[in-house]
Amino acid sequence: MSRTIRTTLLATMLVSLGATVGANTAHACEAPPPAVIDIDANSYYSDKNHSIIDPVRKARNVAATRPVDEFLEVVARSASAGDAQCGLQWLSAWGKGGAMLGKMTTNQSYYTRKWALGGLALSYAKLKAAASAEQRQAIEPWLKALAEGTVVHSDANKGVRNNHYYWEGLAVASVGAVTGDERYLAWGRKVFDHAMSQVAADGSLPLEMERASKALHYHSFAAEPLVMLASVLDVQSPKLDQLVRFTLQGIADPSIIEKATGITQERIKGTPSWKIVYDRHTAGAAMPASSGAPNLWQPRMGGDLHLANPLEHVARKQS
């Protein structure tokens, strides 16, 4: 499928699906695109702190990862719109094709794959009840193969255990939860525990504080998988509460992080989408009030966050 056709297909489906999110109105499900086997992504930062984006390298990476991102978008839209068979058809096709199980040329390729895996597993959680035995056989071993690849690569290339590690934990744990594989749930718990051990006394993450003008941005980006991971695992953590409080306070008043880093921070507008997941799992945990409506459409988190994902554990409200 050519890029032009694929882009037109995506735009058409997004218009159709966007009008029916939360409803059961059927729409025409286009044939899924060919499975993407290899991913050739590239890093796009030009400084040592990974805070300044090179637009040329960024454009190349966007073009290289577009087929995977578009696939994730359509599956998430289908799952969130209640169009189970379309989402299952697309997942089955890529499962049978062994998508994303080929050559990963760079660390950015692995990043792309793990972001897609987490979103696809969370979307599949919404679709699983409608899946036939044949569809489950095509999808679940494939998700587990991707989870295994993520674990093997992560354990072999420990490097810096920052936000990327947390997204790996969410991806693998989500596969474990949706397929019933306890080993992947346990691996996700290991990642979560490590992340909590990194939270400083003030609630900050030292590795994310090193991101220069993007320190605030990367605290939010790190909190995102961690709040969903905590809900999937059904764990409560005072350390996570500290991280969330530090991040929300930083969003409301960036000078807090600017004083610590000595660098003006890129602003974050409104409430981060992940706060609704955190609030559902912790009943708010006495967090500071937020302003601005969040964007609750996040494909990497399973799509529409207005309603709890089947893998989330929602706290009981006090009467």
Secondary structure, DSSP 8 states (H G I E B T S, - for coil): --HHHHHHHHHHHHHHHHTTTTS---------------B-----B-STTS-SB-HHHHHHHHHHHHHHHHHHHHHHHHHHHT-HHHHHHHHHHHHHTTTT-S-B-SHHHHHHHHHHHHHHHHHHHHHGGG--HHHHHHHHHHHHHHHHHHHHHHHH-----SHHHHHHHHHHHHHHHHHT-HHHHHHHHHHHHHHHHH--TTS--HHHHTSGGGHHHHHHHHHHHHHHHHHHHT---HHHHHHHHHHHHHHH-THHHHHHHSS------S--THHHHHHHHHTTTT-----S----EEGGGTEE-SS--TT--------
